């Protein structure tokens, strides 16, 4: 269930940009006028994430996941059927609200169901949607737009989402570890407003220009709201965002690595297709087939990471991976208009090898010292951090590309701007790597002993899940409840 949910969300986020030119032609608009379609999704997503932990505790993870997945699926159908731009933006906003609940809720259920030793082994499975989806999405989007229409970029969510809802309704069991406290409504409104305002400024800044009044105003207002929200959360006995979890050094450090480390990794994934199509004059298919090799590198590395995690600990794995990312950025900085596609595919493959050492170890390590009752709140904070890093990546890249440029150079940056962008990403990766080597990962290593991290993974996981499911079913049968 978590695999399918993650795959649907990531594909939806990556596939939409492929359809923008066709949407512009459909509604007789310029591409710049479609900013709302792109920006409204992360803004609405950021608004609802702070409420996810409370909703899970109040209504249960199963119910929240199924309802949000159903809303996400329905919104995809509405996007495809939208007769005009305002209705398309409205449907996209609903989809963003639903997605804001999907990711932290599915992560909460996953970390409540499996022990950390099992999570290390399951990382081999979870990495598939996380890395294959961004690689598949551009190819799938191009095929749908070319063969059918832009509407099928959104319609494609409907069958997969419907299947996931039906599967979850039949087989997903409920998890609720504690009774929800009273909703901190002022804190929720402050966090939602701060997150949404900052997301708008970060996402719209590269397209509209950082000097535009609405961008500067949203960034300043977001910073003020964030300051007020943090003060309120720290003083509230039951905050909507449990910021006290950041007092735990391992949780704080791994989230900081995610925030900063996502910038060079996702920045490179964002910059690669632009470089291929703009600097080299390649096609969308050229860029899609080139970035696709990154996924294979990640899959290979994850096989090694899952075996080494309990032996060497996440600190060395993550730090080495970030240094590898920096090295690949330097390779990309040497590329020019004459660099062959197979050379760039090789660079993307190496990037995947390095990235595979970062994603899963940071996530698993961040939950190592989190109490079971705080898992939902930890997952919410993780999602906020990762979404912020995901938004910062294209903002940093685009800002460096147009640094000091004017006129035509803003629309078509010179080769030197691309090379400078890769150097900046390399510097950020090095800084994150040096910090990663200082992380105290003793608790993370002790939670994944060697005896439980090797051999018979699938059988033990399946047996444990089956045993838990049987126990829950028996308990419900005795109490006259429906077995879910």
Secondary structure, DSSP 8 states (H G I E B T S, - for coil): -HHHHHHHHHHHHHHHHHHHHHHHHHTT--GGGGHHHHHHHHHHHHHHHTTHHHHHHHH-HHHHHHHHHHHHHHHHHHHHH-SSHHHHHHHHHHHHHHHHHHHHHHHHHHHHHS-HHHHHHHHHHHHHHHHHHHHHHHHHHHHHHHHT-TTHHHHHHHHHHHHHHHHHHHH------S------HHHHHHHHHHHHHHHHHHHHHHHH-TTSHHHHHHHHHHHHHHHHHHHHHHH-TT-SS-GGGGGSHHHHHHHHHHHHHHHHHHHHHHHHHHIIIIIS---HHHHHHHHTHHHHHHHHHHHHHHHHHHHH-HHHHHHHHHHHHHHHHHHHHT--TT--HHHHHHHHHHHHHHHTTTHHHHHHHHTTT--GGGHHHHHHHHHHHHHHHHHHHHHHHHHHHTTT--THHHHS--HHHHHHHHHHHHHHHHHHHHHHTT---HHHHHTS-HHHHSS-HHHHHHHHHHHHHHHHHHHHHHHT----
